[in-house]
Amino acid sequence: MHVFFSVDQRHHGVGPVKYAWDPSGNFLASTGASRVVHIFNKAGELVDQVVPPSPSMCTHLEWSHKGSSGLLLAIAQANSATVLLWSAASQTTATVDIGVKEISLLKWNKPVPATPETDGSDEVLLAIGTSRGHVIFYEASAPAERPGLRSAMSKHKRKILCGDWNSQNEFAYGSEDRQITICDKDGATIDQVKIKAPPMSIQFGSREHGLIKHILSVNMGGQTILLYDLHEKDNALELAFQARYGTIVNYKWFGNGYIIAGFSSGYVVIISTHLNEIGQEQYCAKFHDDHLHAICYNEINGMVATCGDTCIKVVRMADWKEIAVEDLDRDATQFDDLNWTCDGRVLSVSCHNGWLHHFKLLHMEQSLHQSLLQDPASLLSTMGLLTASLQPFTPVVLALTSVALVLLVLFCLATLMHVDMAVLLYAMTGFTPVL
């Protein structure tokens, strides 16, 4: 891997960094102790800067999908009841005051695809959770006759910790009171589930690839994963793991009903959610000797990246081959979040010292070779691979290297043929150089 670009302490200040790529991978937002939100394009060039109204640090950065309201960035600050919205189209900001402190969760809905039964929807909805147990929905493109803000009917007793939307605009959220609520986009409660431990993350998934995601998965206290099927509510399942793995750092659904999970002691495990395979590990390996701090998987490039000990590892899941190792030469605790862009071309990692690094794989074209064969006319993909392969060289270095290679070839040929380089060049080109 090589560093594609980095954002340093001059932008973020010294301390932890928050960042987020938009779903298309065209914009990056990042912030730190400076509280200023910096927005970059995919080449690492600064596009805009947003100074939030409150003197507090930013706690959440969340991008919407590009629906009827265009691409929006939601920004929340500590001890604030206001959400700041930045528009990518106009590069302007607007504020949404929910009237409740403090915001603990921001989550935009996903695009609703068209099906034989429905026409789909490009509604842009933001779920806002608070430390007092409220969940409030903001509709970015609400018509005049419909309120832009509305509250979920079920209020929890303690802080909202996590949540996720499915493709039917249903939202599931959990809080410190160990309760999960599923509601529709208007806030009406669909179901509630009591769990054994505070939820650390919530995701919707499915046992069949590409179908409606109706299985709710919950990381319960880092110990087990609850699978709650909204179509079969009486058959809730709990995935338990070996104690030697440590706690669940993060997990992700992928493929045809499988889950990849990273554990604090360095293990990466793949487990099936199919009923005839429940409890059977499909794969298990120790990626890091002492500690795994973060894990992320990308469906497009088929690679899993982990950060732990003092390095980042990238592994191709098709054959579990280690593609790259980046030695960070720092304590693992100095690194925070690890994420791929949606197209799988850039891997980002944030640091506690105010730095944000973005890596590219030097041989990414190998991992994308199959997709190019399937679409050989894709000029965009080809240019992307060319850019990735040339990225380590600046134009000046590339030009000097090319000239040096030409001179070296001429010198070798002249030596073998026992002639002067000027004579050889004249014979090859008809041009008599002044040497």
Buried (B, 14 or more C-beta within 10 A) or exposed (E): BEEBBBBEBEBBBEBBBBBBBBBBBBBBBBBBBBBBBBBBEBEEEEBBEBEBEBEBBBBBBBBBBBBEBBBBBBBBBBEBBBBBBBBBEEEEBEEBEBEBEBBBBBBBBBBBEEEEEEEEBEBBBBBBBBBBBBBBBBBBBBEEEEEBBBBBEBBBEBBBBBBBBBBBBBBBBBBBBBBBBBBBBEBEEEBEBEBEBBBBBBBBBBBEEEEBBBBBBBBBBBBBBBBBBBEEEEEBBBBEBEEEBBEBBBBBBBBEBBBBBBBBBBBBBBBBBEEEEEEEEEEBEEBBEEBBBBBBBBBBBBBBBBBBBBBBBBBBBEEEEEBBEBEBEBEBEBBBBBBBBBBBBBBBBBBBBBBBBBBBBBEBBEBBEEEBEEEEEEEEBBEBBEEBBEBEEEEEEEEEEEEEEEEEEBEEBBEEEEEEBBEBBEEEEEEEEEE
